[in-house]
C-alpha cells in the first residue's frame, strides 16, 4: 500500500451515508432474514449469560449517559452476532452504522464512516478480523481517544490534522477471534463468545419465527427442524422458510412432522443434521483409511475451500465426535465409521492435537 493511500482528501467524504464499497444490496431472502431477527434484548432467545452481561452494561452506560464499552462478539456464523449489534443500537436509542472488514479497504473509507457518527452511536464491523492493518491502526486512536490523525496533502506540504469524533461504541463480529492482533483485541471492553444453541432453545426460535411469518407449526414440526439445525438459528430459520414453501404448494394448514420431514429430505439433511458436504468429507476420510488427511487435501477432494471446511462444516463434525483433528490432519473417529455404516479399524487412532 502506498503512502498516498493514507492521505486524507475532502472528496473522500462525498456521498457519506451511502453504501460502502463491497457492500452488496440485500436480496429478498436477506430481507426476510432481517425481519425474523429480534429487535430487543427481551426478545432474544438463548445465550443467557451474554444477554445478562449486556443488560448490565447497557443499564450502567445509559445511567451515566456514556457510550457502551466496545464489544467483540465471536463464534461460528449464524448464532446472532449481527442481531445483537442491531439490538445494542436499539437499546441505546442511537443509530447503527454497519460495514464489514473487507469493505474498509483504505483509511479514507473508515474516516468517511467516523465523520457520520453521533454521540453514543454504534459502529458495527462484521468479519472484523479482516480489517486491513493500515485501517486497523486508525481504529486504535478512534476507539481510545475518539480522534483520528489524518494527513492533508502530500510531499513537502504534508501536514497532520487531528480529527475529533463523537464518543461511540465499536461492535466487532468475528468467526476467527485468533486472527485479531493483540493491540486491537485489547481495546475492546466486552468479550462475548456465542455458542451453538440447544435444541429446546432452537424450537422456541423456530416457533417465534413461524409466528412472524404467519405460519402455523406444531410441536413435532418445530422439534424436527430445530434438532437438525446444527445448533444454529440461521439454519433453523432457513429450514422454516423452505417448509413454508412446501406448505404453500401442498395447500397444507401448517408445518407438521410430515411437512418438516419432507422439507429436510428435499434439502438432503439426514437425521444427524448432516448435509451432503458433511457426508462427502466423512467418505473421503474413510476412503483414505480413516486419515490423517491434510485439510488442503481434503478441500481439494471434496471441491470446497479449506476456510469453508474449517468455518462451516468442521465445527459440527468435531462437536459430535465424527472427526478429530491431529497434528498431521483430520481423522475419522469410531463414531464417524459407525455413522457411515462401517466398522472402525481395530488399531487405535492417533490422539487429537491442535493442527
C-alpha positions, 0 to 999 in steps of 0.5 A: 500500500502506498503512502498516498493511500493514507492521505486524507482528501475532502472528496473522500467524504462525498456521498457519506451515508451511502453504501460502502464499497463491497457492500452488496444490496440485500436480496429478498431472502436477506430481507426476510432474514432481517425481519425474523431477527429480534429487535430487543434484548427481551426478545432474544432467545438463548445465550443467557449469560451474554444477554445478562452481561449486556443488560448490565452494561447497557443499564450502567452506560445509559445511567451515566449517559456514556457510550457502551464499552466496545464489544467483540462478539465471536463464534461460528456464523449464524448464532446472532452476532449481527442481531445483537449489534442491531439490538445494542443500537436499539437499546441505546436509542442511537443509530447503527452504522454497519460495514464489514472488514473487507469493505474498509479497504483504505483509511479514507473509507473508515474516516468517511464512516467516523465523520457520520457518527453521533454521540453514543452511536454504534459502529458495527464491523462484521468479519472484523478480523479482516480489517486491513492493518493500515485501517486497523491502526486508525481504529486504535486512536478512534476507539481510545481517544475518539480522534483520528490523525489524518494527513492533508496533502502530500510531499513537502506540504504534508501536514497532520490534522487531528480529527475529533469524533463523537464518543461511540461504541465499536461492535466487532463480529468475528468467526476467527477471534485468533486472527485479531492482533493483540493491540486491537483485541485489547481495546475492546471492553466486552468479550462475548463468545456465542455458542451453538444453541440447544435444541429446546432453545432452537424450537422456541426460535423456530416457533417465534419465527413461524409466528412472524411469518404467519405460519402455523407449526406444531410441536413435532414440526418445530422439534424436527427442524430445530434438532437438525439445525446444527445448533444454529438459528440461521439454519433453523430459520432457513429450514422454516422458510423452505417448509413454508414453501412446501406448505404453500404448494401442498395447500397444507394448514401448517408445518407438521412432522410430515411437512418438516420431514419432507422439507429436510429430505428435499434439502438432503439433511439426514437425521444427524443434521448432516448435509451432503458436504458433511457426508462427502468429507466423512467418505473421503476420510474413510476412503483414505483409511480413516486419515490423517488427511491434510485439510488442503487435501481434503478441500481439494477432494471434496471441491470446497475451500479449506476456510469453508471446511474449517468455518462451516462444516468442521465445527459440527463434525468435531462437536459430535465426535465424527472427526478429530483433528491431529497434528498431521490432519483430520481423522475419522473417529469410531463414531464417524465409521459407525455413522457411515455404516462401517466398522472402525479399524481395530488399531487405535487412532492417533490422539487429537492435537491442535493442527 
